Amino acid sequence: MANRLKQIRFGRDCCGDLEQAERREWLLSNGRGGYAAGNIATSLTRRYHGLLVAPLSGALDRHLMMAKADATLRVDGREWPLFTNRWFGGVIDPPGYRNIESFHLEGRMPVWRFAFGHLILEMRIWMEWGQMTTYVAYRMTGGDASASLSINLLANRRDHHGNMHIRDTTASVTESENGLTIEWPEGDSLYLHTTSASIEPWQH
């Protein structure tokens, strides 16, 4: 087909360059006013970056509910961050973008590929159409029994145009089957589920 879109793919030369990686952004939507957005480096460089931004009481009342899923790979006592954080003053810690082998889109789905010798790990993000649901999936090949993945899930509740204030972070966290339920005093809830891992609450 003459009008077929060219596949979007970037290699290590782009992914390993923070300036280039942060300039290249992705966006997913669910058809109901919710969206997920970010950049190749996985750092949050806009207020609108996050894994789940949902309209709570109408299309003009979008709130960031799920900010990030920060994963760390552990093999034989060594650790590799698969995420990047940009802190006040421009400090980058950890520089997980350096571990990205490539990035591409499968249709609308962003896919990161990390390579550590013979071990290959892929991360995918997608949204379920018509639902306020975001999926983050990891697939590892070429590793051994010593390889493990730990993920810090960062939940939030703020207007997607604004900033977060410490006094606004009050929420209750309860354990449910294969997941957690986070409830805010305003009456909004966020449900976190896993299919093949353990999950436990931690509040800061």
Buried (B, 14 or more C-beta within 10 A) or exposed (E): EEEEEEEEEBEBEBBBBBEBBBEBBBEBBBEBBBBBBBBBBBBBBEBBBBBBBBBBEEEEEBBBBBBBBBBBBEBEEEEBBBBBBBEEEEEBEBBBBBBBBBBBBEEEBBBBBBBBEEBBBBBBBBBEEEEBBBBBEBEBEEBEEEBEBEBEBEBBBBBBEEEBEEEBBEBEBEEEEEEBBBBBEEEBEBEBEEEEEEBEEEEE
